[in-house]
């Protein structure tokens, strides 16, 4: 059992963060305590630069690294297209 318990409803989303470098590769990215979840909302960084939040499906407690990369590139392109200022450390 998870220390915080199981999700209370089927639409609950696992929340966490990862660096874009963590998403390199093709093997699934394991998420601690995500076995009972169907989706994950991740804050993606590139080093110390925040890229934004992405939502990806969870399968057997893991997310697809390529899906995280695709979603993070999409967020970065959207920010650039809209002229959003990048956060500086």
Secondary structure, DSSP 8 states (H G I E B T S, - for coil): --TT-S-SSTT-EEEEEEEGGGG-SSS-EE-TT-TT-SEEEEEEEETTEEEEEEEEE-BTTEE-HHHHHHHHHHHHHHHHHTT------
